[in-house]
Amino acid sequence: MRPWITEEMRARTRSNIVVLVVGAALLALVFYFSSIWSVVAKLFETVMPFFIGFGIVLLLLPVVKRMEWVFNRALFRKKPHPKLNRGLSVAVAILLLLAVVAGFFAIMLPQLITSIKSILQYITNFVTINQDKIKEFLLKYEFLSIEGEKLVIAWENIVSQTMNYTSFLLNYVKTIALGVSSGIYSVVIHFLVGLIAAVYLLIDKETFCSQIKKVIYALFKPATCETLIYWTRRAHKIFTGFITGKILDSAIIGLICYICMLIFRIEYPLLISVIIGVTNIIPFFGPFIGAVPSILVLLLVNPLSALWFAVFILILQQLDGNLIGPFILGDYIGVSAFWIMIAIVIGGGLFGFAGMLLGVPVFGTVYAIVRSVIDLRLQKKNLPVPSSAYADAPKSLKKDENA
């Protein structure tokens, strides 16, 4: 006869197994961190196109829904064609995305080339104006020598110095060239694969959602499934609202920067405004990341313009952080600036630009889940939920209990 096992013993056994598994996982993480992280990084690199595809889906889903509504009223009012409507809507959304990307590069590249040529011209003028100081510098480091009353090039020293640094520079340039070329190739391939994945997801999104729900209901209890579906929808709302809102916010900031630079006649308005708008997608640090190279460029041309631009960026960042950003984004994240800064630092350190961008909505989702669990446990214990009630704890809690 099999021994009877109580539910309490089963629960304790499950808890012990969970503790052992978590402990073993932590030990493995401590002793084999580099190996585990290399595998994780490789896996992340492999699935990156699908993350890009999901991002494109989140970005284009509102456009697809809007186009479906327009086509239903304009083309399919009498006889609905759901599949044709969806295909046309997805095609319009993809074409709109490609048009925006192409327009961005069409505006950016000519201005960038013109700006680089202008900066090189300023450097040439700077060398021409400061010939005497450059000669003193070359004499100091023995690249020039004085014979009688003439300056003579010290060829032997130049050759020896050149031989010392040539191999290093060649290897460095080769590494940079390979990195840039492989990076561009990787970005293009990832974007194309992500775009194709996004097309399939947008066309058959109901089918994919139904399949995922089917698997969830097969593996978990109905109550757990409802909880998972609820938080999935909540995360979708957070990510969609944050990404679309941040892109709109960055476009507005870039436009304001361009108009103000034209008004105050600061050099390179289009180039610098594009840099500020693109980097503004990164929360909190974005305006400062874009301001640093912009100020360096302006310093070569006009130091006074660089100073006024630095003051302008500080004002623009305050305007965005306190007025424009909260008005557009609303309360999708629901966390303080301190936690946003931590999410950006950790996400950027682990996953680069993607981590800096997506770290905030990921942290916002985790924060919402943890807060919901804590509030639920407090309610079960008949304790107050607002954080202000714990300012004078335990005295305030004792008053509540006596009440």
matplotlib code that plots the C-alpha trace (Angstrom):
import matplotlib.pyplot as plt

x = [0.0, 1.4, 2.0, -0.4, 1.3, -0.4, -0.7, 1.5, 4.3, 3.9, 4.1, 7.2, 8.8, 8.1, 9.5, 12.7, 13.1, 12.7, 15.2, 17.7, 17.3, 17.6, 20.7, 22.3, 21.5, 23.1, 26.2, 26.5, 26.1, 28.9, 31.4, 30.7, 29.5, 31.7, 30.7, 27.0, 27.1, 28.8, 26.0, 23.4, 25.0, 25.2, 21.6, 20.6, 22.5, 20.8, 17.2, 17.9, 16.1, 12.9, 13.2, 13.4, 10.4, 8.4, 9.5, 8.3, 5.0, 4.5, 5.3, 3.1, 0.1, -1.8, -1.2, -2.5, -5.6, -6.2, -5.8, -8.1, -10.8, -10.2, -10.3, -13.5, -15.2, -13.8, -13.4, -15.2, -18.3, -20.7, -18.7, -16.1, -12.8, -10.8, -7.7, -7.4, -8.0, -5.3, -2.9, -3.5, -3.2, 0.1, 1.5, 0.6, 2.2, 5.4, 5.7, 5.1, 7.9, 10.3, 9.4, 10.2, 13.5, 14.5, 13.5, 15.5, 18.7, 18.0, 18.0, 20.7, 23.5, 23.9, 23.9, 26.4, 28.7, 28.4, 29.1, 32.2, 33.6, 33.0, 34.7, 37.7, 37.9, 37.8, 40.7, 42.7, 42.1, 43.1, 46.4, 47.1, 46.5, 48.6, 51.6, 54.1, 52.8, 52.7, 56.4, 57.3, 55.5, 57.4, 60.7, 60.0, 59.4, 62.3, 60.2, 62.0, 65.6, 67.4, 70.5, 71.8, 68.8, 66.6, 64.1, 65.0, 62.7, 64.3, 63.7, 65.5, 63.3, 60.2, 61.0, 61.7, 58.6, 56.5, 57.9, 57.0, 53.4, 52.6, 51.9, 49.8, 47.8, 47.2, 45.9, 43.7, 42.3, 41.8, 39.9, 37.7, 37.0, 36.1, 33.9, 32.1, 31.5, 30.4, 28.2, 26.5, 26.0, 24.6, 22.2, 20.9, 20.4, 18.7, 16.4, 15.4, 14.8, 12.9, 10.8, 9.9, 9.0, 6.9, 4.9, 4.0, 3.1, 0.9, -0.9, -1.6, -1.5, -4.9, -3.7, -0.4, -2.2, -4.7, -1.9, 0.0, -3.2, -3.9, -0.4, -0.8, -4.2, -2.8, 0.1, -1.4, -4.6, -7.3, -6.7, -3.0, -3.8, -6.0, -3.2, -0.6, -2.9, -3.7, -0.1, 0.8, -1.8, -0.6, 3.0, 1.9, 0.2, 3.3, 5.7, 3.4, 2.6, 6.3, 7.8, 5.3, 5.2, 9.0, 9.3, 6.7, 8.4, 11.8, 10.4, 9.0, 12.2, 14.2, 11.8, 12.0, 15.8, 15.9, 13.6, 15.4, 18.8, 17.6, 16.2, 19.5, 21.6, 23.6, 25.7, 24.6, 21.0, 19.7, 22.6, 22.6, 18.8, 18.7, 21.4, 19.4, 16.1, 17.6, 19.4, 16.4, 14.8, 17.0, 15.2, 16.9, 20.5, 19.4, 19.7, 23.1, 24.4, 23.4, 24.7, 28.3, 29.2, 27.1, 29.0, 32.3, 31.4, 30.3, 33.6, 35.6, 33.4, 32.3, 33.0, 30.3, 27.7, 28.8, 28.2, 24.8, 23.9, 24.8, 22.5, 19.8, 20.1, 19.7, 16.5, 15.2, 15.9, 14.0, 11.1, 11.0, 11.3, 8.7, 6.2, 6.4, 7.4, 4.8, 2.1, 2.8, 3.9, 1.4, 1.9, 2.7, 5.8, 4.7, 8.2, 10.3, 13.3, 15.7, 14.5, 14.4, 18.1, 19.0, 17.1, 18.9, 22.4, 21.8, 20.1, 22.8, 25.6, 24.2, 22.6, 23.9, 21.5, 18.7, 19.0, 19.0, 15.8, 13.9, 15.2, 12.7, 9.5, 10.9, 11.5, 8.2, 6.4, 8.4, 7.8, 4.0, 4.0, 6.0, 3.8, 0.7, 2.0, 3.0, -0.4, -2.2, -0.2, -0.8, -4.5, -4.5, -2.8, -5.3, -2.5, -2.8, -1.6, -0.4, 3.3, 2.5, 0.9, 4.4, 6.2, 5.9, 5.8, 5.4, 3.5, 1.1, 0.3, -0.5, -2.9, -4.6, -4.9, -6.5, -8.9]
y = [0.0, 3.4, 5.8, 8.7, 12.1, 15.2, 18.4, 20.2, 17.7, 18.0, 21.8, 21.6, 19.2, 21.5, 24.5, 22.5, 21.5, 25.1, 26.3, 23.7, 24.5, 28.2, 27.7, 25.5, 28.0, 30.8, 28.8, 28.0, 31.6, 32.6, 30.0, 30.0, 33.6, 34.3, 31.1, 31.6, 35.2, 34.4, 31.9, 34.5, 37.1, 34.7, 33.8, 37.4, 38.2, 35.3, 36.3, 40.0, 40.1, 38.8, 41.5, 44.1, 42.5, 42.7, 46.3, 47.0, 45.3, 47.5, 50.5, 49.7, 48.0, 51.3, 52.3, 48.9, 49.2, 52.7, 51.7, 48.7, 51.1, 53.4, 50.6, 49.1, 52.4, 53.3, 50.0, 47.2, 48.8, 46.6, 43.3, 42.8, 41.2, 40.8, 39.1, 41.6, 44.5, 43.2, 42.7, 46.2, 47.8, 46.0, 47.0, 50.6, 50.6, 48.9, 51.4, 54.3, 53.0, 52.6, 56.0, 57.6, 55.7, 56.6, 60.2, 60.4, 59.2, 61.4, 64.4, 63.3, 62.1, 65.2, 67.4, 65.2, 65.2, 69.0, 69.4, 67.2, 69.2, 72.4, 71.1, 70.0, 73.5, 75.0, 72.7, 73.8, 77.4, 76.8, 75.2, 78.1, 80.7, 78.9, 78.0, 79.5, 77.5, 74.3, 74.9, 75.3, 72.0, 70.2, 71.6, 70.5, 66.9, 67.0, 66.6, 69.8, 70.9, 74.3, 74.4, 77.9, 80.1, 77.4, 74.9, 71.4, 68.4, 65.7, 62.8, 60.2, 61.0, 61.1, 57.7, 56.1, 57.5, 56.5, 52.9, 52.7, 53.7, 52.4, 48.8, 49.9, 52.4, 49.8, 47.2, 49.8, 51.1, 47.5, 46.7, 49.8, 49.1, 45.5, 46.5, 49.2, 47.1, 44.0, 46.3, 47.9, 44.4, 43.1, 46.0, 45.7, 42.0, 42.2, 44.9, 43.0, 39.8, 41.7, 43.5, 40.1, 38.7, 41.8, 41.3, 37.7, 38.7, 41.6, 39.6, 36.6, 38.2, 36.7, 33.2, 33.6, 35.0, 32.1, 29.5, 31.0, 31.1, 27.5, 26.5, 28.5, 27.0, 23.5, 24.1, 26.1, 26.5, 28.8, 31.4, 31.5, 31.8, 34.8, 36.4, 35.8, 37.2, 40.3, 41.1, 40.4, 43.0, 45.4, 45.0, 45.5, 48.7, 49.9, 49.1, 50.4, 53.6, 54.2, 53.5, 55.4, 58.3, 58.5, 58.6, 61.4, 63.2, 62.9, 64.2, 67.3, 67.9, 67.7, 70.1, 72.6, 72.4, 73.0, 76.0, 77.6, 77.1, 78.8, 81.7, 82.1, 81.4, 78.6, 76.6, 73.2, 73.4, 70.4, 68.0, 68.9, 68.8, 65.3, 64.2, 65.7, 64.1, 60.6, 60.5, 61.9, 58.5, 57.3, 58.5, 60.8, 60.7, 61.1, 64.9, 65.0, 62.1, 64.1, 67.4, 66.3, 65.7, 68.7, 71.0, 69.6, 70.3, 73.9, 74.5, 74.0, 76.6, 79.1, 78.7, 81.3, 79.3, 76.2, 78.0, 79.3, 75.8, 74.2, 76.6, 76.0, 72.2, 72.5, 74.5, 72.1, 69.1, 70.7, 71.6, 68.0, 66.4, 68.5, 69.4, 67.8, 64.3, 63.8, 65.3, 62.8, 59.7, 60.1, 57.6, 54.5, 53.7, 54.8, 54.9, 57.7, 59.2, 57.4, 54.0, 55.1, 56.1, 52.6, 50.8, 52.8, 52.2, 48.5, 48.0, 49.9, 48.1, 44.7, 45.2, 48.5, 50.9, 48.4, 48.0, 51.7, 52.1, 49.0, 48.9, 51.5, 49.7, 46.4, 47.8, 49.5, 46.2, 44.3, 47.2, 47.0, 43.3, 43.5, 46.4, 44.4, 41.4, 43.5, 45.3, 42.0, 40.5, 43.7, 43.5, 39.8, 41.0, 43.8, 46.4, 49.7, 49.8, 53.5, 54.0, 57.1, 55.0, 53.4, 56.7, 56.4, 52.6, 50.8, 53.5, 54.3, 50.6, 50.1, 53.0, 51.4, 48.1, 49.8, 51.7]
z = [0.0, -1.0, 1.9, 2.1, 1.4, 2.7, 0.6, 3.1, 2.5, -1.3, -1.0, 1.2, -1.3, -4.2, -2.3, -1.5, -5.1, -6.2, -3.6, -4.8, -8.5, -7.8, -5.7, -8.3, -11.0, -8.9, -8.2, -11.9, -12.7, -10.3, -11.4, -15.1, -15.7, -18.7, -20.5, -19.7, -20.7, -24.0, -24.8, -23.8, -26.0, -28.9, -28.5, -28.2, -31.4, -33.2, -32.3, -32.7, -36.1, -34.4, -31.7, -34.5, -36.1, -32.9, -32.6, -36.1, -35.3, -32.2, -34.3, -37.2, -35.5, -34.9, -38.6, -39.8, -37.6, -38.9, -42.5, -42.1, -40.8, -43.8, -46.4, -44.8, -45.3, -48.7, -50.5, -48.6, -47.4, -49.3, -49.5, -46.7, -47.6, -44.3, -45.8, -48.7, -46.3, -44.0, -46.8, -48.2, -44.8, -44.0, -47.4, -46.9, -43.4, -44.6, -47.6, -45.2, -42.9, -45.8, -47.1, -43.7, -43.5, -47.1, -46.5, -43.3, -45.1, -48.1, -45.9, -43.6, -46.0, -48.2, -45.1, -43.4, -46.5, -46.7, -43.0, -43.2, -46.1, -44.2, -41.1, -43.2, -44.7, -41.2, -40.2, -43.2, -42.4, -38.8, -39.9, -42.2, -39.5, -36.9, -39.0, -36.5, -33.6, -35.7, -36.6, -32.9, -32.2, -35.0, -33.8, -30.2, -31.2, -33.8, -36.9, -38.1, -37.6, -38.1, -40.3, -40.5, -41.1, -42.8, -41.5, -42.7, -42.4, -40.1, -42.4, -40.3, -37.2, -39.3, -40.8, -37.5, -35.9, -38.9, -38.8, -35.1, -35.6, -39.1, -38.1, -35.1, -37.3, -40.1, -37.6, -35.9, -39.2, -40.4, -37.2, -37.5, -41.2, -40.6, -37.6, -39.5, -42.5, -40.5, -38.4, -41.4, -43.0, -39.7, -39.2, -42.8, -42.6, -39.2, -40.4, -43.6, -41.7, -39.0, -41.7, -43.3, -39.8, -39.1, -42.3, -41.4, -37.8, -38.9, -41.5, -39.2, -35.8, -34.7, -35.7, -33.8, -30.7, -30.8, -31.0, -28.1, -26.0, -26.9, -25.6, -22.4, -21.6, -22.2, -19.8, -16.9, -14.9, -16.2, -13.5, -14.3, -18.0, -17.4, -15.3, -18.1, -20.8, -18.6, -18.1, -21.7, -22.8, -20.1, -21.4, -25.0, -23.9, -22.1, -25.0, -27.7, -25.9, -24.9, -28.3, -30.4, -27.9, -27.7, -31.5, -31.7, -28.8, -30.5, -33.8, -32.0, -30.2, -33.4, -35.1, -32.2, -32.3, -36.0, -35.9, -32.9, -34.5, -37.7, -35.6, -33.6, -36.7, -35.2, -37.7, -39.1, -38.0, -40.0, -39.1, -35.4, -35.2, -36.6, -34.1, -31.2, -32.5, -33.0, -29.6, -27.8, -28.3, -25.5, -22.3, -19.8, -21.3, -24.9, -25.2, -23.5, -25.7, -28.8, -27.4, -26.9, -30.6, -31.7, -29.3, -30.5, -34.1, -33.2, -31.3, -34.5, -36.2, -33.6, -29.9, -29.0, -30.9, -29.0, -25.7, -26.7, -28.1, -24.7, -22.9, -25.4, -25.0, -21.2, -21.6, -24.3, -22.1, -19.2, -21.6, -22.8, -19.4, -17.7, -20.4, -23.8, -22.7, -19.9, -22.2, -25.0, -23.0, -20.2, -17.4, -19.5, -17.4, -13.9, -12.4, -11.0, -12.9, -10.5, -11.6, -15.2, -14.9, -13.4, -16.2, -18.9, -17.3, -16.8, -20.2, -22.0, -20.3, -21.1, -24.6, -25.9, -27.7, -27.7, -24.0, -23.4, -25.5, -24.3, -20.7, -19.6, -20.8, -19.6, -16.2, -16.2, -16.9, -14.2, -11.8, -12.4, -11.8, -8.6, -7.3, -8.1, -6.2, -3.2, -3.1, -3.3, -0.4, 1.7, 1.1, 2.3, 5.5, 5.9, 5.6, 3.8, 0.2, -0.3, 0.4, 2.4, 5.1, 5.9, 6.4, 10.2, 10.4, 12.7, 14.6, 11.8, 11.2, 14.9, 14.8, 11.8, 13.6, 16.7, 14.4]

ax = plt.figure().add_subplot(projection="3d")
ax.plot(x, y, z, "-o")
ax.set_aspect("equal")
plt.show()
